[in-house]
Amino acid sequence: MNAPLLPLGNGRSIPQIGLGTWPLDDAEVAPVIVTAIEAGYRHLDTAVKYGNEAGVGRGIRDSGIARGELFVTTKLNGVYMGDDKAIAGLDESLTRLGLDYVDLLLIHWPVPQRGLFVSTWKTFEKLVASGKSRSIGVSNFKPAHLDRLLAETDIVPAVNQIELNPYVTRAEQRAYNAMHGIVTESWSPLGQGTELLSEPLLGFLAEKYEKTPAQIVLRWHIELGLVAIPKSKTPERIRQNIDVFDFTLDPTDVEALAALDQGPDAGVDSDVIGH
């Protein structure tokens, strides 16, 4: 039950469903990785800030899967911004993961008040050239931040990972990303807590399609051409979250879910996180 692949702007590809690993620690995450790989996941998402890269690496080894079958993402936070600090940062991540390279390396937050994300991106470009990351991208970047990268650097981000779900649809951000060949990846794709999944509309659609509310929402992401990285440590939910490729949503239902959007002020403001 492997997820379909979406093309990236650099000619590589990314599985459309991945496993989010926050807030699991090293001990918790390793068996979850094994369960996910057995369920068909080939895309694993971690970060230095999560503190679980070693556990993710252990899970990969315990699964017995070949490295080449996996797409592994990690993220470097503000500690590694500027002055080529990302070079040592990625080396440390690779050591914890037990890998020679990652498939995608992201700047976790722009932290615009520090003014270092452009220089950090130039270091990321060096890491692509070194082969230690196959692709590079960003997380929580707004169009204004991306404008600077596009104007001042050479490589267009392959991915922008942002908070995105039917409560926080970010239509303008998605359109900007698409215009520039940047894949939009959804963190918190099922919303925060259980509020979204408890919406009456989700109950109606779950009955209509004979799926769970979470599966309906994840299929919504798929219909929009997004990459989604749901997180769970429950084996049954892990399996359910990737079991979304045997049905499609009617266009009117996609629109109805988008109409749950809570407005431009919904969600996390990337300018005030990542310190």
C-alpha positions as CSV (number, residue, x, y, z in Angstrom):
1,M,0.0,0.0,0.0
2,N,2.8,2.4,-0.9
3,A,1.8,6.0,-1.5
4,P,2.0,7.5,-5.0
5,L,5.0,9.7,-5.8
6,L,4.9,13.4,-6.6
7,P,7.6,14.9,-8.8
8,L,9.9,17.5,-7.3
9,G,11.3,20.4,-9.2
10,N,14.8,18.9,-9.3
11,G,13.7,15.7,-11.0
12,R,13.4,13.6,-7.9
13,S,10.1,12.5,-6.3
14,I,8.5,12.3,-2.9
15,P,5.8,9.9,-1.5
16,Q,2.5,11.7,-1.0
17,I,1.9,10.3,2.5
18,G,4.6,10.2,5.1
19,L,4.9,9.5,8.8
20,G,5.3,12.4,11.1
21,T,7.3,11.5,14.2
22,W,6.9,14.5,16.6
23,P,6.6,14.3,19.7
24,L,7.8,10.7,20.0
25,D,11.2,10.2,21.7
26,D,13.9,7.8,20.6
27,A,12.5,4.8,22.5
28,E,8.9,5.4,21.4
29,V,9.6,6.1,17.7
30,A,11.7,3.1,16.8
31,P,8.9,0.5,16.9
32,V,6.5,3.0,15.3
33,I,8.9,3.2,12.3
34,V,8.9,-0.5,12.0
35,T,5.1,-0.7,12.1
36,A,4.8,2.1,9.5
37,I,7.3,0.5,7.1
38,E,5.4,-2.8,7.4
39,A,2.2,-0.8,6.6
40,G,3.7,0.6,3.4
41,Y,5.1,3.9,4.4
42,R,8.3,4.9,2.6
43,H,8.4,8.5,3.7
44,L,9.6,9.3,7.2
45,D,9.8,12.9,8.7
46,T,11.9,13.9,11.6
47,A,13.9,16.9,12.8
48,V,16.8,17.8,15.1
49,K,14.2,19.7,17.3
50,Y,12.2,16.5,17.8
51,G,15.1,14.8,19.6
52,N,14.3,11.4,18.0
53,E,16.6,11.0,15.0
54,A,18.5,8.2,16.6
55,G,15.3,6.3,17.2
56,V,14.2,6.9,13.7
57,G,17.5,5.4,12.5
58,R,17.1,2.5,14.8
59,G,13.6,1.8,13.5
60,I,14.9,1.9,9.9
61,R,17.6,-0.6,10.7
62,D,15.1,-2.8,12.7
63,S,12.7,-2.9,9.8
64,G,15.3,-4.5,7.5
65,I,14.3,-2.3,4.6
66,A,16.8,-1.2,2.0
67,R,17.9,2.4,2.4
68,G,17.1,3.1,-1.3
69,E,13.4,2.3,-0.7
70,L,13.0,5.1,1.8
71,F,12.5,8.9,1.6
72,V,13.9,10.4,4.8
73,T,13.4,14.1,5.8
74,T,15.1,15.9,8.6
75,K,15.1,19.6,9.6
76,L,17.7,21.9,11.0
77,N,16.5,24.6,13.4
78,G,17.8,28.1,14.4
79,V,20.9,26.7,16.1
80,Y,22.3,25.8,12.7
81,M,21.5,29.1,10.8
82,G,24.3,31.2,9.3
83,D,28.1,30.8,9.0
84,D,27.9,27.3,7.4
85,K,26.7,25.9,10.7
86,A,24.3,23.6,8.7
87,I,27.3,21.6,7.5
88,A,28.1,20.3,11.0
89,G,24.3,20.2,11.8
90,L,23.6,17.8,9.0
91,D,26.7,15.7,9.8
92,E,25.4,15.3,13.3
93,S,21.9,14.4,12.1
94,L,23.3,11.7,9.7
95,T,25.3,10.3,12.6
96,R,22.2,10.0,14.8
97,L,20.2,8.5,11.9
98,G,23.0,6.2,10.9
99,L,22.6,7.3,7.3
100,D,25.0,8.5,4.6
101,Y,22.4,11.0,3.2
102,V,18.9,12.3,3.7
103,D,16.4,12.6,0.9
104,L,15.2,16.0,2.0
105,L,16.7,18.6,4.3
106,L,14.6,21.5,5.5
107,I,15.2,24.8,7.2
108,H,12.8,24.3,10.1
109,W,11.7,28.0,10.5
110,P,12.8,31.2,8.7
111,V,13.2,33.1,11.9
112,P,13.2,36.3,9.8
113,Q,14.2,38.6,12.7
114,R,17.6,37.0,12.7
115,G,18.2,37.6,9.0
116,L,20.0,34.3,8.5
117,F,17.8,32.2,6.3
118,V,19.3,33.3,3.0
119,S,22.9,32.5,4.1
120,T,21.7,29.2,5.6
121,W,20.1,28.3,2.3
122,K,23.4,29.0,0.5
123,T,24.9,26.4,2.9
124,F,22.1,24.0,2.0
125,E,23.1,24.4,-1.6
126,K,26.6,23.2,-0.7
127,L,25.1,20.2,1.0
128,V,23.2,19.2,-2.1
129,A,26.4,19.5,-4.1
130,S,28.2,17.3,-1.5
131,G,25.5,14.5,-1.9
132,K,24.6,14.5,1.8
133,S,21.1,15.7,0.9
134,R,19.3,14.7,-2.3
135,S,16.9,17.6,-2.1
136,I,16.5,20.8,0.0
137,G,13.5,22.7,1.1
138,V,12.0,24.9,3.8
139,S,9.4,24.7,6.5
140,N,7.0,27.4,7.7
141,F,8.2,29.9,5.0
142,K,5.8,32.6,3.8
143,P,5.9,34.0,0.2
144,A,7.9,37.0,1.4
145,H,10.6,34.7,2.7
146,L,10.6,32.6,-0.5
147,D,10.8,35.8,-2.6
148,R,14.1,36.5,-1.0
149,L,15.4,33.0,-1.6
150,L,14.3,33.0,-5.2
151,A,16.0,36.4,-5.8
152,E,19.2,35.8,-3.9
153,T,20.1,32.1,-4.3
154,D,20.4,29.5,-7.1
155,I,18.2,26.5,-6.1
156,V,14.4,26.7,-5.8
157,P,13.2,24.9,-2.7
158,A,11.8,21.5,-3.6
159,V,9.3,21.6,-0.7
160,N,7.7,24.0,1.6
161,Q,6.3,22.2,4.7
162,I,3.5,24.3,6.3
163,E,0.6,23.8,8.7
164,L,-2.3,22.9,6.4
165,N,-5.7,21.2,6.9
166,P,-9.3,22.1,6.2
167,Y,-9.3,24.6,9.1
168,V,-6.1,26.2,7.8
169,T,-6.2,25.9,4.0
170,R,-3.6,28.5,3.0
171,A,-4.9,28.8,-0.5
172,E,-2.7,31.8,-1.4
173,Q,0.4,30.1,-0.1
174,R,-0.4,26.9,-2.0
175,A,-0.9,28.9,-5.2
176,Y,2.4,30.7,-4.7
177,N,4.2,27.4,-4.2
178,A,2.6,25.8,-7.2
179,M,3.5,28.9,-9.4
180,H,7.2,28.4,-8.5
181,G,7.4,24.7,-8.7
182,I,7.5,24.1,-5.0
183,V,5.6,21.1,-3.6
184,T,3.4,22.0,-0.6
185,E,3.7,19.5,2.3
186,S,1.2,19.6,5.1
187,W,2.1,19.3,8.8
188,S,-0.7,18.9,11.2
189,P,-2.8,17.6,8.2
190,L,-5.5,16.3,10.6
191,G,-5.7,19.5,12.6
192,Q,-4.7,20.1,16.2
193,G,-6.4,17.8,18.7
194,T,-9.8,16.2,17.8
195,E,-11.8,19.3,16.9
196,L,-11.5,19.0,13.1
197,L,-12.2,15.3,13.0
198,S,-15.3,15.9,15.1
199,E,-16.9,18.2,12.6
200,P,-20.4,17.0,11.5
201,L,-19.3,17.3,7.9
202,L,-16.6,14.7,8.5
203,G,-19.1,12.4,10.1
204,F,-21.3,12.7,7.1
205,L,-18.5,12.1,4.6
206,A,-17.1,9.2,6.6
207,E,-20.5,7.5,6.3
208,K,-20.8,8.4,2.7
209,Y,-17.5,7.0,1.6
210,E,-17.3,4.2,4.3
211,K,-14.0,5.6,5.6
212,T,-12.8,7.2,8.9
213,P,-12.9,11.0,9.3
214,A,-9.1,11.0,9.3
215,Q,-9.1,9.1,6.0
216,I,-11.5,11.6,4.5
217,V,-9.2,14.5,5.5
218,L,-6.1,12.8,4.2
219,R,-7.8,12.1,0.9
220,W,-8.6,15.8,0.7
221,H,-4.9,16.6,0.9
222,I,-4.3,14.0,-1.9
223,E,-7.0,15.5,-4.1
224,L,-5.3,18.9,-3.7
225,G,-1.9,17.5,-4.8
226,L,-0.3,17.9,-1.4
227,V,2.1,15.8,0.6
228,A,0.6,14.9,4.0
229,I,2.6,13.7,7.0
230,P,0.1,12.5,9.6
231,K,1.5,11.4,13.0
232,S,0.4,8.5,15.2
233,K,1.9,5.8,17.3
234,T,-1.2,3.6,17.3
235,P,-0.7,0.7,14.8
236,E,-4.3,0.7,13.5
237,R,-4.3,4.4,12.9
238,I,-0.9,4.2,11.2
239,R,-2.3,1.6,8.8
240,Q,-5.5,3.6,8.3
241,N,-3.7,6.8,7.5
242,I,-2.0,5.3,4.4
243,D,-5.1,3.4,3.3
244,V,-6.5,6.4,1.3
245,F,-5.8,5.4,-2.3
246,D,-8.8,3.2,-3.1
247,F,-11.3,6.1,-3.3
248,T,-11.7,9.6,-4.5
249,L,-13.7,12.6,-3.2
250,D,-16.4,14.3,-5.2
251,P,-15.2,17.8,-6.2
252,T,-18.1,19.3,-4.2
253,D,-16.9,17.5,-1.1
254,V,-13.4,18.8,-1.6
255,E,-14.9,22.3,-1.7
256,A,-17.1,21.7,1.3
257,L,-14.1,20.7,3.4
258,A,-12.1,23.7,2.2
259,A,-15.1,25.9,3.4
260,L,-14.3,24.9,7.0
261,D,-11.3,27.3,6.7
262,Q,-11.2,29.5,9.8
263,G,-9.7,32.5,8.1
264,P,-6.3,34.2,7.4
265,D,-5.4,34.4,11.1
266,A,-5.9,30.7,11.8
267,G,-2.9,28.5,12.5
268,V,0.6,29.1,13.6
269,D,2.4,32.4,12.6
270,S,5.8,31.3,11.3
271,D,7.3,34.7,12.2
272,V,6.9,34.1,15.9
273,I,8.1,30.5,16.1
274,G,11.4,28.8,15.8
275,H,13.5,31.0,18.2
